[in-house]
Amino acid sequence: MKCPGQDSRYWKPGSIFEAKCPKCGTEAEFFKDDTTRKCKNCGHRFLNPSMDFGCASYCQYAEQCIGDLPPELIAQKENLLKDRVAIEMKRYFKQDFKRIGHSTRVARYAERIGKKENGNLAVILPAAYLHDIGIKEAERKHQSTAAKYQEEEGPAVAKDILDGLGARNELVEEVCDIVGHHHHPRSEETVNFKCIYDADMIVNLEEKQKENPTASEKLEDIIENAFLTENGRHLAKQILVSPN
């Protein structure tokens, strides 16, 4: 079945129109279902300015519907993915507001660190939302929330969520890899992993400070030696050592 929005039987007047090339101003003819056109004058290829890419930004069958997705739409799709991952994380944890709050704060800090560290937020944010997603299966199978069990069970759950949202295979693989060892850095790590590790460390320290406060000197020592990025250390000091 063809998507009704792209089926010419449902087209109305104006479904074939002209648009100016943003480079040279020459008119180019568009059909409603054209994703891009190449300017006959200057050769610049540009997006259909009237096409609604709304459903294509999250639909896993978008490539089959409208052909190869332009780079602009791929970026839009991955930008929207993080919001849908957040929704799926909340749906998965249901009424477990403590874990929802933890993952949301990790994502918030990871985004701040990631922007400073030039990380890939399309990877960082889904991985941050899903970093503890294995905890329910760890409890069910092992009667434990230990880090090793979270890491063991998390990737399969994360993959199911990301596959269901139509995420690219490369993105799924990197996110699942991070989820699968997020408490245990390797000798060499990606910037994306480091941003999530530091964000999780900040939230864990925040939570411990509320329950059993650590002296500021010891806290500063932890921040100096345990964090993986300079911007993570800076943010941790702002939040934990001198919050005011």
N, C-alpha and C positions, 0 to 999 in steps of 0.2 A: 504494500500500500504506500502510495506517495503522500508525503506530508501535504495537507490541504493548502498550507501557506505557499508552497512552491508549485502547486498543480495549476497549470494555465487555465483549466476549466473554471476556476474560481477567480480569475483575474478580472479587474475592473478597469475603466478608462484611466490612463496614467500609469499602467503597468509597464509600458514602454516609454522611455523618456530620455532626455538629454541632460548631461551634467558636464560642467567645465573641468578640464584637467587642472589640478591644483598647481602644476608646475608652469604650464604655458598658457592656460586659459582656453585652449581649443575644445570645442564641443565634442563629446563622445556619447554614442547611443548606448543606453543600458536597457536590458530586459530586466524585469522585476527579480528574476532568479539568478542573474549574473552576480557572482561575488566580487569580481574585479573586472576591469577593462584596461587594455593597453592603448594609450594615446597614439593615434596615427601620426601626429605631428612630431612629438618629442620622444616617444617610446616609454614614457613613464606609466607604470601600472598602478592603478589606485582603486581603493575600495568603493563599492556601490554605496553612495551616500544615503540612499533611501531604504536600504535593506535592513530589516529587523533581524539582528543576530541573537536576539534574546534566548530562544530555546537552544540554539546551537552552542551557546557558551557553556552549557552543562550537559547536553544530550550526548550519550556515548555513540550514537549513530549519526552524528552530525556530518562526518566525512562522507558517509554514504549518501546523505541527503543533498549536500551542496558541494560535494567534491573536496579537493584539498583546501584545508582551512588556511586563510592568509595569516601571516605572523601576528597581525594586530588582534585577530580573533583568538589565536592560541594564547596570547598574553591575557586577554579578557577571560578566557575559559579558566586559566589557572588562577587568576585573581579571584574569580567567583568560587573556585573549588575550596579555598580555605574557609569560606563562610559556610559552605555546605558540610565540610568536615566537622566544623564546630557544632553544627546542628546534630549530626550523626553521633558525635561524642556524647552530647547531652542526652540524646535518645537512648544510647547504649547504657549509660549510667543511671538513667531514670531518676529516681528520687535521691540518689546519692549526691547531695549537693556539696559535700565536702570535697569529693573527688572532681566534680565538675568545676568547682571554684579553684582548686589547685591547678588543673589543666589550663583553665582560662587565664590565670595569672602567669603561668609559665609562658603561654603564647604571647601575652602582652609584653613581658620582659624580653622574650626571644626576638620579638619584632623590633624593639628598641635597639637591642644589641646588634641584630642582623643588619639593620640599616647603617649603623656606624661601621660594621665590619665588612660591608659590601657582600653580604651573603645573599643567597637566593631565597627570597621570602616565599616563593611558590613551593619550596621544599620545607623551609623552616617552620612555617605556620602549621601545615598539616601534621608534621612530625611532632610539634609541640603539643598540639591538641590530642594526639594519639600516643604520646610517649608512655603513659601508664595504662594503656587500654588493655593490657594483658592481666591486670590485677584481679579481675573477676574470675577468669579461668584459673589463675594461680590459686585463688582461694578454693575454687571448686575441686580442682584436681589434686592439689598439694596441701590444702588446709593451711596455706601460708601466703603472706604478701611479700616474702623476701625478694630482693632485687633480681636474683638469678631466675626465679620462677616467672616474675613479670616479663623479663627479657625473653624467656623461653616461649611463653604463651602469646606475647604481644604481637609479633609479626603476622601471624595467621589471621588474627582478628582485624588488624590494620589493613591487611591486604583485601579482605572481604569488603571492608568499608570503601576503600579506594577504588577497587574494581567496580563496585556497584555504582560509583559516581562517575565512572568513565575516565579515570585518571590515566595519563600516559604510563606505559610500562616502566620507562626510565625513572619517572618520579616515584612510582610505587616501590620500585626496588630500593631507591635511596632512602625513602621514608621508612620502609620496613627494616632496612639495615640499621638505621639510627635507633628505632624502637627496640631492636634486638640486642643492643649493647649500650643503652643510653646512660647507664650507671658506671660503665667501665670503659674509659677512653683507651684507645689503642696507642701505640707509640707514635703513629702519624694519623692525624685526623683532619677531616674537611672543616672548612669554616662553618658550614651549616651545622655540623655536629657540635662544634665548640659553642656556638650561640645557644643551642638548646641545653647543653650541659650546664653552662653558666646560669642560664635562666632558671633551670630546675634547682640548681644549688641555692640561688637567691631565695626562691620560694620555700625550700626545705629549711633554710636557716631562719627565715621569717617565722615559720610555724614553730620551730624549736624555741625561738626567742620568746614567744608567747607562753609556752609551757614551762620552760626552764631557762631563763636568760643566761647568756654567756657574757663574761666580762669583756668590755670593749677591746682591751689589749689582745685577748685571745681571739676575738672575732676578727680583728684586723690581721692577725697572723694567718688565720684560715683563709681569708680573702686573698691575701698576698700570695699564698702558696698553692691553693687548691683550684683557683680559677684558671681557665684556659685562654681567655682573651683580655686584652687591656680594657676594652670598653665594658666587659662584664665586671671586671674589678671595680672600675669607676662607678658603675651603676650600683653595685653591691654596697660600696662605701656610702653612696648617697642615701640608699634606702635603709641600711642596717646600722651604720655607724653615726651618721649625722642626718637623720631624717628630717630635721627642722632646718 
